[in-house]
């Protein structure tokens, strides 16, 4: 499974380097859903990488859509800060109460526990608020996790188009509860393309630009105890990978429409397997992007050839910080 990836979260990079156009409506919808905490996409359920927010920091005054996105981002930040400031007040009061009890009885376990928890939450909330208003980009700002909404390249109206989609595919016609029943549908196994993914494979394809990816790997300590860690895999040649994806446009009664996607995974190369993981994302060659984005369901063999004719970089790896 591709648990996480460092991607082109700034849509402007796609426009500049791939000649794509921007499908604005999906961006407007997602930022609006995030702000509207009364609907399906409650405030904390629409996640976007920080780099995507920063891309809208200075919208042109002549573009109403971009100005509206900036307004929604700022309004969300103000409301989220208010939530965290209230939590700070509560935790500071909890800390003060615990310290007062410890002044009377220094070894009181309940008060020691309250002090520890409150102090940790205060540091956490203060860091969240600081990060909320940060304007200087950092590498971590472009990291994608399951359920993140990120820019994805599709073919629309005769050209490459960048649309905002959720990284966990909900197939057309499935119930909304599909997300809970099948939580791993942010990845599409190659050996399931004509089974579980048959309504997407050969019909609705996408590509996402990935610089590195992360996997959960089980390891064993020198003392024999098992543990789980996250491994970062990076192409040794430093090249961006254009990764094959499937996507779906979902709609349901009384629910907002949802565009969502899954990354295709296949058997791993030797160095990924040696690191302890049994799957790997599938990059495709830049010259095959347009053919991948315009699939012919009657020629699945041609699509498999694109997946087979993939770049095969050597993946360096290390435990992620």
BANUTOR-634625 format. One line per 5 residues: number of its first residue (from 0); for each residue x, y negated, z negated of C-alpha. Coordinates in Angstrom, 2 decimals, always signed. Layout:
BEGIN
NUM) X:Y:Z; ...;
% end
This chain:
BEGIN
0) +0.00:+0.00:+0.00; +1.21:-3.52:+0.74; +0.54:-4.92:-2.71; +1.76:-8.43:-1.89; +3.65:-10.38:+0.78;
5) +5.39:-13.67:+1.43; +3.57:-15.15:+4.40; +3.13:-18.26:+6.51; +0.61:-19.81:+4.14; +0.97:-23.24:+5.75;
10) -1.30:-23.04:+8.80; +0.77:-25.74:+10.55; +3.62:-23.26:+11.03; +1.34:-21.05:+13.15; +0.23:-24.01:+15.25;
15) +3.80:-25.11:+15.91; +5.44:-21.74:+16.50; +2.68:-19.67:+18.14; +0.71:-22.24:+20.13; -2.47:-21.44:+18.24;
20) -5.43:-23.72:+17.66; -7.03:-24.22:+14.25; -10.43:-22.76:+13.39; -11.37:-25.40:+10.85; -14.75:-24.13:+9.63;
25) -13.38:-21.20:+7.68; -11.06:-23.49:+5.75; -13.90:-25.86:+4.93; -16.09:-22.97:+3.80; -13.49:-21.37:+1.51;
30) -12.48:-24.58:-0.24; -16.15:-25.40:-0.62; -16.92:-21.94:-2.08; -14.06:-22.31:-4.53; -15.46:-25.61:-5.77;
35) -19.05:-24.34:-5.88; -18.93:-22.13:-8.98; -22.61:-21.25:-8.76; -22.40:-18.88:-5.79; -20.88:-15.56:-4.77;
40) -17.41:-17.10:-4.55; -17.15:-18.55:-8.06; -14.43:-21.06:-8.83; -11.92:-18.50:-10.04; -12.69:-15.90:-7.35;
45) -11.51:-17.82:-4.30; -7.74:-17.76:-4.50; -5.49:-19.60:-2.07; -1.68:-19.82:-2.09; -0.31:-23.14:-3.32;
50) +1.38:-23.68:+0.05; -2.03:-23.73:+1.74; -3.19:-26.51:-0.59; -0.01:-28.52:-0.04; -0.56:-28.36:+3.74;
55) -3.55:-30.69:+3.32; -1.76:-33.19:+1.07; -1.72:-36.05:+3.60; -4.65:-35.66:+6.01; -5.05:-38.19:+8.84;
60) -7.66:-40.82:+8.06; -9.25:-40.17:+11.46; -10.09:-36.51:+10.72; -13.23:-36.11:+8.54; -12.80:-32.33:+8.19;
65) -9.26:-32.58:+6.84; -10.27:-35.42:+4.52; -13.09:-33.26:+3.16; -10.70:-30.37:+2.48; -8.38:-32.72:+0.60;
70) -11.34:-34.01:-1.42; -12.39:-30.46:-2.33; -8.83:-29.55:-3.36; -8.55:-32.62:-5.60; -12.02:-32.10:-7.11;
75) -11.20:-28.47:-7.90; -7.93:-29.49:-9.54; -9.68:-32.06:-11.74; -12.30:-29.57:-12.87; -9.80:-26.78:-13.44;
80) -7.62:-29.08:-15.52; -10.65:-29.98:-17.66; -11.25:-26.27:-18.32; -7.64:-25.67:-19.33; -7.47:-28.84:-21.44;
85) -10.47:-27.59:-23.43; -8.74:-24.22:-23.89; -5.63:-26.06:-25.07; -7.63:-27.87:-27.72; -9.07:-24.58:-28.93;
90) -5.70:-22.85:-29.08; -4.03:-25.77:-30.84; -6.77:-25.66:-33.46; -6.26:-21.90:-33.79; -2.51:-22.43:-34.20;
95) -2.98:-25.12:-36.85; -5.37:-22.91:-38.78; -2.96:-19.98:-38.66; -0.04:-22.13:-39.83; -2.13:-23.46:-42.74;
100) -2.94:-19.88:-43.83; +0.70:-18.86:-43.51; +1.74:-21.77:-45.71; -0.21:-20.10:-48.49; +0.65:-16.49:-47.64;
105) +3.66:-16.22:-45.25; +3.23:-12.47:-44.52; -0.50:-12.51:-43.67; -0.68:-10.25:-40.60; -3.89:-11.72:-39.16;
110) -2.51:-15.25:-39.34; +0.83:-14.18:-37.85; -1.03:-12.55:-34.96; -3.19:-15.65:-34.41; -0.10:-17.86:-34.42;
115) +1.66:-15.67:-31.85; -1.34:-15.50:-29.51; -2.19:-19.19:-29.78; +1.41:-20.29:-29.18; +1.62:-18.10:-26.08;
120) -1.65:-19.38:-24.65; -0.64:-23.00:-25.27; +2.59:-22.54:-23.31; +0.67:-20.73:-20.56; -2.04:-23.39:-20.18;
125) +0.48:-26.22:-20.21; +2.42:-24.49:-17.42; -0.79:-23.94:-15.43; -1.73:-27.62:-15.68; +1.75:-28.72:-14.65;
130) +1.70:-26.37:-11.68; -1.78:-27.54:-10.69; -0.43:-31.03:-10.03; +2.95:-30.02:-8.62; +3.63:-31.47:-5.15;
135) +7.12:-30.10:-4.48; +6.94:-26.74:-2.66; +8.53:-23.60:-4.08; +9.11:-20.23:-2.36; +6.48:-18.51:-4.52;
140) +3.83:-20.87:-3.13; +3.51:-18.72:+0.00; +2.93:-15.39:-1.71; -0.27:-13.52:-0.88; -2.05:-11.07:-3.17;
145) -5.20:-8.96:-2.66; -8.30:-11.21:-2.60; -6.25:-14.24:-1.50; -7.65:-16.37:+1.32; -4.85:-16.98:+3.85;
150) -4.34:-18.07:+7.49; -4.64:-15.23:+10.01; -4.21:-15.24:+13.80; -7.05:-13.91:+15.97; -8.15:-14.31:+19.60;
155) -11.09:-16.66:+20.05; -12.48:-18.45:+23.11; -9.56:-17.40:+25.27; -6.71:-18.39:+22.97; -4.88:-17.70:+19.75;
160) -6.78:-19.16:+16.82; -5.89:-19.50:+13.15; -8.74:-18.66:+10.80; -8.87:-18.37:+7.03; -9.63:-14.85:+5.83;
165) -9.62:-12.88:+2.61; -6.94:-10.26:+2.14; -9.28:-7.34:+1.46; -11.49:-6.26:+4.31; -15.22:-5.89:+3.83;
170) -16.45:-4.15:+7.01; -19.46:-5.46:+8.87; -22.63:-3.74:+7.68; -21.18:-2.65:+4.32; -22.83:-3.77:+1.07;
175) -21.11:-6.50:-0.93; -20.32:-3.84:-3.56; -17.96:-2.28:-1.00; -15.20:-4.47:-2.49; -15.56:-2.73:-5.86;
180) -16.12:+0.78:-4.52; -13.07:+0.54:-2.22; -10.63:-1.84:-3.93; -7.71:-0.73:-1.75; -9.18:-1.99:+1.52;
185) -6.55:-4.69:+1.87; -4.53:-2.00:+3.69; -5.59:+0.22:+6.60; -3.72:+3.49:+6.94; -2.73:+4.30:+10.51;
190) -3.98:+7.87:+10.14; -7.45:+6.50:+9.21; -7.83:+4.02:+12.10; -10.28:+6.21:+14.02; -12.06:+7.30:+10.85;
195) -12.65:+4.82:+8.05; -11.60:+1.87:+10.25; -13.25:+2.94:+13.51; -15.54:-0.11:+13.67; -12.55:-2.47:+13.52;
200) -9.81:-0.55:+15.35; -10.12:-1.34:+19.04; -12.65:-4.10:+18.34; -11.40:-6.83:+15.99; -7.65:-7.23:+15.60;
205) -5.53:-9.87:+13.89; -1.90:-10.70:+13.16; -0.32:-12.24:+10.09; +3.24:-13.61:+9.80; +5.19:-11.98:+6.94;
210) +8.73:-12.78:+5.74; +8.93:-10.12:+3.02; +6.61:-7.74:+1.22; +6.25:-6.20:-2.22; +5.27:-2.75:-3.41;
215) +4.51:-1.17:-6.79; +6.96:+1.68:-7.33; +7.18:+4.26:-10.10; +10.63:+4.67:-11.60; +12.23:+6.65:-14.45;
220) +14.45:+5.09:-17.11; +17.78:+6.68:-18.12; +16.04:+8.05:-21.21; +13.52:+9.85:-18.99; +10.58:+7.55:-19.66;
225) +8.56:+6.55:-16.57; +7.79:+2.93:-15.76; +6.33:+0.91:-12.90; +8.07:-1.99:-11.20; +7.62:-4.24:-8.16;
230) +10.14:-3.88:-5.32; +10.75:-6.69:-2.82; +11.52:-5.56:+0.74; +13.23:-8.04:+3.11; +14.24:-7.49:+6.76;
235) +18.05:-7.54:+6.87; +17.95:-9.60:+10.08; +15.94:-12.35:+8.36; +13.30:-12.36:+11.07; +9.62:-13.07:+10.46;
240) +7.44:-10.04:+11.09; +4.18:-10.37:+13.00; +2.17:-7.67:+11.26; -0.73:-5.76:+12.83; -4.08:-6.23:+11.07;
245) -7.77:-5.40:+11.43; -10.51:-7.83:+10.47; -14.27:-8.08:+10.17; -16.92:-10.78:+10.08; -19.42:-9.84:+7.38;
250) -22.84:-11.31:+6.70; -25.64:-10.30:+4.36; -29.00:-11.64:+3.20; -28.64:-14.33:+0.58; -24.84:-14.22:+0.75;
255) -22.29:-16.50:+2.45; -20.55:-15.07:+5.51; -17.10:-13.61:+4.91; -14.13:-13.11:+7.23; -11.67:-10.61:+5.77;
260) -8.75:-8.48:+6.94; -6.51:-5.53:+6.16; -2.85:-4.93:+7.04; -2.11:-1.70:+8.91; +0.39:+0.60:+7.15;
265) +2.25:+3.67:+8.37; +4.85:+6.19:+7.23; +7.86:+4.37:+5.77; +11.35:+4.16:+7.26; +14.05:+6.04:+5.31;
270) +15.23:+3.08:+3.23; +11.69:+2.26:+2.03; +11.03:+5.91:+1.19; +14.35:+6.09:-0.66; +13.28:+3.08:-2.73;
275) +10.28:+5.10:-3.89; +7.38:+3.97:-1.67; +5.39:+6.08:+0.78; +3.89:+3.38:+3.06; +5.14:+0.43:+5.09;
280) +3.58:-2.46:+7.00; +3.65:-2.29:+10.81; +5.20:-5.29:+12.60; +4.58:-5.66:+16.31; +6.74:-7.32:+18.94;
285) +5.95:-10.99:+19.70; +5.39:-10.13:+23.37; +2.64:-7.67:+22.32; +0.67:-10.11:+20.16; -1.84:-11.21:+22.79;
290) -2.54:-7.63:+23.91; -3.03:-6.58:+20.29; -5.43:-9.47:+19.67; -7.54:-8.50:+22.72; -8.10:-4.77:+22.19;
295) -9.90:-2.51:+24.64; -11.85:+0.14:+22.68; -11.69:+2.44:+25.69; -7.86:+2.34:+25.61; -6.90:+3.25:+22.08;
300) -3.80:+4.95:+23.46; -2.49:+1.54:+24.56; -3.03:+0.18:+21.04; -1.13:+3.08:+19.48; +1.72:+2.37:+21.91;
305) +1.90:-1.20:+20.59; +2.13:+0.15:+17.05; +4.81:+2.65:+18.10; +6.82:+0.04:+20.03; +7.45:-1.88:+16.83;
310) +10.52:-3.76:+15.65; +12.38:-1.57:+13.19; +14.43:-3.81:+10.91; +16.40:-2.37:+8.04; +14.60:-3.34:+4.84;
315) +16.90:-4.48:+2.05; +15.28:-4.17:-1.34; +15.57:-5.17:-4.97; +13.38:-5.33:-8.03; +11.30:-8.50:-7.85;
320) +11.81:-11.12:-10.53;
% end
